[in-house]
Amino acid sequence: GIGACDKVIAINLDAGCDMVKRADLSVIGESAEVLTALIAAVQAWRSGGKRDAA
């Protein structure tokens, strides 16, 4: 289970699913698209690019 986790991040299309409800941070969307955007943002940040949290 997730009881021993310090923080839980959920990415799911179903805003009503149990994992989303229990997570510390939830993103409602397609996981592949969310992770692709997150990777691009981290790469831009590491290379000194735009640092916009939005």
N, C-alpha and C positions, 0 to 999 in steps of 0.2 A: 504494500500500500504506500500511500504518500505521507503517512503519519510521521515518518522520520525525516522528511525533507525540510530544509530550512525555508526555501521559497519554491513556489510552484508557478510556472507559466503555462497557460493553456492556449493553444491555437486550434480553433474549431469553427465550423460553419453553423453549429447549433448553439445559439446563445443560451438555451435552457438546459444544456447537458450538465450532469453532475460535476464533471471536472472543471468546467468553466465557473460554476458556482463556488467551488472550493478553492480555486486558484487565487494567488496573491495578485497576479496580473493576467488578464484575459484579452486575447485579440480574436475578434470574430472575423473570419475570412478563410480563404483557401491557404492551407499551410505552405504549399510550394511557393505561392506568390508572396506571402508574408516573409518567409525565410529568404527568398531571393532579394527582396527589398531591404531586409535587415543586413544581409551580407554586403550589398552595395553601399549602404550607409556606413557600415563599419570600415569598409575599404576606403571610402572617401575621407572619413575622419582620420584614418591612419596616414593617409597621404597629404593631410593638411587641407583638404577640400572644404566645401561648404559644411558648416556645423549647425544645422537647423534641426531642432528636435521635432518639428512638425513634419 
